[in-house]
């Protein structure tokens, strides 16, 4: 047992509840939010060292042993995502200080931000599928408020669609959980893995697995992404960046966890479906990215392309591919937050998101321009930046699994991604300067520091990939060897 496992959930939850009381004290809310997220990040780093030295960390709440109690499990995969989430959330929060506006700050922005992190962190750490549903709902309810906070027409319109889609997916989630419990008699993930291994993954069980895939695909925007471009274009920049960086990643995490720990017995069916969905997602997302001249829509469709690429590694289901997906998942969290903040800054300065109505920003804001250029190269996977390593490993893994078509789609869509973001750079920063600094609609005051931190992270992740290789390899091993997870939770090795 390790009580520290629960802290990444408890810290933002309690702090969020406290900040609800101090709605008018903006400075207090800012500082307490920063302290809470920094504490979660420090806890995540400590957990990484513990897992490296002593293996997975588990906590059985209430003293009830698994599978009868509620299990919290911190393996290397979950903790890497926790640490990355904390860093990105901290940067987006600092960006919000200078951009979100006093009215939104005084109407529970910071408590909702912390409650959102509570749901995300809980989804990463729970070892029980029903509690995964609960954490999803905490995250989604908070995202509903953040999406609509401010009450603009586009926010209200998109929030209705967003809420309806998630209500449907939540209903299907409960339905899938009910069927799974009826068939296995347990909801503990480790115990589910043992039960399904004992009885076999027959046709009915595979059908339930596909139902879970549909649920998590809706949440991760894997093929079923029709709700995402509008929803991620509506909120303020800081909120959109958090959504782009984190929300789809929780759905992807759930797919990885379920299809490496529970439903891994029929990969020729389940993982092939994941591969097909991943390939279609990349193609359709890339076409959407190159079709639009609106910065928000271009960046939103690039979120979709990243989902498809990461899922390609799971579809291949080789050590190389899974390692590549973890690398790329960490990169994608950082780079999506950065590119959305940079795109939002361009809109903040010009007052428009239409590329045809802006140009020449490189003359008045060279730092923003060159930061966007480096971020665009990283997003497209150009070496030696962070996107390159994960993309190469995923492609190699798909080839090892004889999914040559999937690897080819990944390479082709990388070129389309590069074209889409370079279109923003060439049209937004080059050409005749349409706005002088006096004519600009906003300022970069207070916005450069968090974007600089994210840029430094993506550069460091590329040049210093060897430094986290041991941790990523350990995370990949944990996903490919479910018996390690089962032994840590249940205290026994299920393998003969």
Secondary structure by P-SEA (a helix, b strand, c coil): cccccaaaaaaaaaaaaaaaaaccaaaaaaaaaaaaaaaaaaaaaaaaaaaacccbbbbbcccccccccbbbbbcaaaaaaaaaaaaaaaaaaaaaaacccaaaaaaaaaaaaaaaaaaaaaaaccccaaaaaaaaaaaaaaaaaaaaccccaaaaaaaaaaaaaaaaaaaaaaaaaaaaaaacccccaaaaaaaaaaacccaaaaaaaaaaaaaaaaaaccccccccaaaaacccaaaaaaaaacaaaaaaaaaaaaaacccccccccaaaaaaaaaaaaaaaaaaaaaacccaaaaaaaaaaaaaaaaaaaaaaccaaaaaaaaaaaaaaaaaaaaaaaaaaaaaaaccccccccccccccccaaaaaaaaaaaaaaacccccaaaaaaaaaaaaaaaacaaaaaaaaaaaaaaaaaaaaaaaaaccccccccccccccccccccaaaaaaaaaaaaaaaaacccaaaaaaaaaaaaacaaaaaaaaccccccc
